[in-house]
Amino acid sequence: MPPWNLNSILESNHFYKVTIRISQTSPTEWDNTRAPVGKRVMTISTHTKLGKWWDLFHHDHNAYEKEKEESIDLIFRNTELILPGLKEATDFYLPGTPVSFQNLTNSD
C-alpha cells in the first residue's frame, strides 16, 4: 500500500471517497472535442456532505466562494502527493460543488 491515502487526507476536510480518472487515449483517437490535440482530460471527483454547501450558498455567498477556492487548493495539494506538479501542468480546471452540479444538470 502506498504511503499516502487521499481518502484519509481529504476525509478530515469534509470530503470522502476520492476518484481520479485520466483519459486513456489521445483525444484525436476518439473525441477531439474533450481536449486539444496532445492534451488529456482528467477528472478528480470527491464526495462531500451536501448541507454545508447549500447553507453557505443560501446564507453567505462570499463564504461559499471562499470554501470552494479552499477546497480546490486542498484537492490540488493532496493530489500532488501522487501526481507532483499537477497544478502547474493544468491548463484549465472547472470546479464544481453540489450546488454547481444541481444547477448544471437542472435537477431538483
Buried (B, 14 or more C-beta within 10 A) or exposed (E): EEEEBBBEBBBEBBBBEBEBEEBEEEBEEEEEEEBEEEEEEBEBEBBBEEEBBBEBBEEEEEEBEEBBEEBBEBBBEBBBBEBEEBBEEEEEEEEEBBBBEBEEEEEE
